[in-house]
Amino acid sequence: MNASAEHAAKAWYLVQCKPRQDERAEEHLQRQGYACFRSKYSRERISRGQRRVISESLFPGYLFIQLSLQDSWGPLRSTRGVSRVVGFGGQPLPIRNALIDELQERNSQAIVTTLLRQGETVRITEGPFADLEAVFLAMDGEERVLLLMSFLQREQRISLPLSGVNTL
């Protein structure tokens, strides 16, 4: 590759976003025609007593943008949600394409981290067993959990609403 072709080649750079504005920055950069990538993963979360699968940034506060040195970098500074392009000595630092390719490949796979794992200790927050600890065994439908408690010198299985337990 000659010097002018190498200079015109696009590379990936890391963009730091304003707090909790990764999604907004990505949206506004894409509207301006920039190629962006924000690595995400899915995880379970309890919200209002219900289990939901939500998508979150793998690197909160950051996203990747593909630019060449000939592209206009000026609009980046005034884009909503963008704080700065990460670099050293005043120069943006390019990121290896292989790293971005691997992140994009992993991003396309369904990664779900479960809120509760079998064998995990949880605290019961409501009902007659409130403030006691138990061991999570499994989900019992969509909104109930099956727990193992030790009381009266015996292991007892109980089923409770998901909203009635918290992880420790």
Buried (B, 14 or more C-beta within 10 A) or exposed (E): EEEEEEEEEBBBBBBBBBEEBBBBBBBBBEEEEBEBBBBBBEBBEBEEEEBEEEEEBEBEBBBBBBBEEEBEBEBBEEBEBBBEBEEEEEEBEBBEEEEBEEBEEEBEEEEEEEBBEEEBEBBBBEEEBEEBBBBBBEBBEEEBBBBEBEEEEEEEEBEBBBBBBEEE
